[in-house]
Amino acid sequence: MVRRLNIDGDAQGDLGGHGGEQRAVMVYQTESYDFWRSYLGRDDLAPGHFGENFTITGLPDNDVCIGDRYRIGGAEFEVTQPRVTCFRVGLRMNEPRMPNLLVSQRRPGFYFRVITEGEVRADDEIVRTHRGRHELSVADVDALLYLPNRDLDRLHKVVDVPALSPGWQQSFRDMLAAQQESTAQLQPAWEGFRPLRISEIRRESSQVMSLWLEADDHASLPPALPGQYLTVRIPGAGAPVPLRSYSLSSDPGAGYYRISVKREEQGLVSRWLHEHVEVGSVVEAAAPRGEFHLAEGDGPVLLLSAGIGITPVLAMLHALAAVRSPREIWWLHTARSPQTQAFAAEVAGLIESLPRARQSVFYTHTQGRLGRSALAALGIPANATAYLCGPTQFMSDMRDALTAEGLAPERIHSELFGALPSINPGIVDGAPGTPPHPPAGLAGTGPSITFARSGLTVNWSSRFGSILELAEACDVPTRFSCRSGVCHVCVTGVVAGSASYLQPPLEPPEQGTVLICSAAPEGELVLDL
């Protein structure tokens, strides 16, 4: 009996990475089994080896199209997407390369959505009842996501296929957006670290101070995108030299950089900076980076922050003021009290200079936390683009509140300076809250690897099969799906250094990034992880 979400007695074993209405039934072909027996030189492959529900004869991936509908027995199905390139197929096959091979050999298999529930049995005939829009085959759509040299015309067509699952739809929309947006400005302005001299220090509040950074030769520093951050190395603050990331908090095109640091009593670096830094001190900085930045456009903008999360959205406000933007702008900030509020006068001046800007400040010691009712009362239009920064719970609450008020999730952007949330399909988390630590066993003797977001530096050891495996051994939060250089879920920014691939990816990632699931360090390496 085939039901909307699965088949009686043959449900998905890993609901963390599979399942749901769009992936109710997995299909693989006997012809592909014949291919893999020859390609891999194996005689032990039997139906079910690839994790499929239906093993079928016919319906090759290069002929079946997304949106095709088929009647089998008493049920009807619709093709929604190719197989997800999950590492588990490699485990089942005892062949770690399998996710990579399924894509490169254009034999991924595909998923059905159940249109009509009903009974299905072996030897049932398969009858196509409808052809999918634009007739884009499973193999072509799979290649469009995972392989290089994409056909732009096909990319425009695939987002117009209503049967394609929402996750794949969004991936292709993101690709189109990237095609339309110049990526040159997202490339780091320099490689590695360079010394920057502190030219001015200002106390913004009892806990926050700003540092102006200039090039040693006083030349203008390359412009950043409003919202980006610097990863800085602070000589003298500890051994090994610690790294931290701080948002740029002023006009990113001013020719200098300003970062603003809140003193945290348990914070090694922030405490050292507040107590020891002075004009003339030198720090080492990587080039500005980060995908959280103000996008071009003419629609309404919501800049929403709490505490020291004000810094990246303050840079956005500076950028809008620098061009006297005519856009509608809402500035919403939450602080504990007027006494702890940093940048109050600076923000007021910027708001005053903008023709359609307004601000609201909420003080938690008298008004409590900003909630949905207060947000709803402001009348923020549903077509606004929101930028959020602050404590993790604050951003989660605000995202939920904005979504409830009608903002589409893709219009809500947020910055997170700690470790990124894990993406580990089908893996049970270890002890909650375990801080990153050196791996168990003998210390490595290879080059040092610094996980900048996690504040950890360890030495590489060849006993790890990849940087991803080292990160897992250190309890550094990781992100992966295929573990073989296909899906790019593990793509990680390289702050400094370089890595080489143990298994070449099907498509190299953007310059300045690395796929840690199939890479090892070539020398000292600093990662944005």
Salt bridges, closest charged atoms under 4 A:
ASP8 OD1 - ARG3 NE 2.84
ASP14 OD2 - ARG88 NE 3.23
GLU21 OE1 - ARG4 NH1 3.36
GLU21 OE2 - ARG113 NH1 3.88
ASP34 OD1 - ARG37 NH1 2.87
ASP44 OD1 - ARG42 NE 3.01
ASP63 OD1 - ARG131 NH2 3.73
ASP68 OD2 - ARG131 NH1 2.69
GLU78 OE2 - ARG69 NE 3.08
GLU78 OE1 - ARG113 NH2 2.50
GLU95 OE2 - ARG97 NE 2.90
ASP140 OD1 - ARG106 NH2 2.62
ASP140 OD1 - ARG154 NH1 3.76
ASP153 OD2 - LYS157 NZ 3.67
ASP160 OD1 - ARG133 NH1 3.23
ASP160 OD2 - HIS134 NE2 2.79
GLU200 OE2 - ARG202 NH2 3.62
GLU214 OE1 - HIS218 ND1 3.37
ASP216 OD1 - ARG197 NE 3.04
GLU264 OE2 - LYS262 NZ 3.88
GLU265 OE2 - ARG263 NE 2.77
GLU275 OE2 - ARG263 NH2 2.74
GLU275 OE1 - HIS276 NE2 3.90
GLU284 OE1 - ARG233 NE 2.74
GLU328 OE1 - ARG356 NH2 3.71
GLU328 OE2 - ARG358 NH2 3.44
GLU346 OE2 - ARG258 NH2 2.84
GLU346 OE2 - HIS318 NE2 2.63
GLU405 OE2 - ARG372 NE 3.02
GLU472 OE2 - ARG483 NH1 2.78
ASP475 OD2 - HIS437 NE2 2.74
GLU507 OE1 - ARG150 NH2 2.72
GLU524 OE2 - ARG233 NH1 3.69
ASP528 OD1 - ARG453 NE 3.01
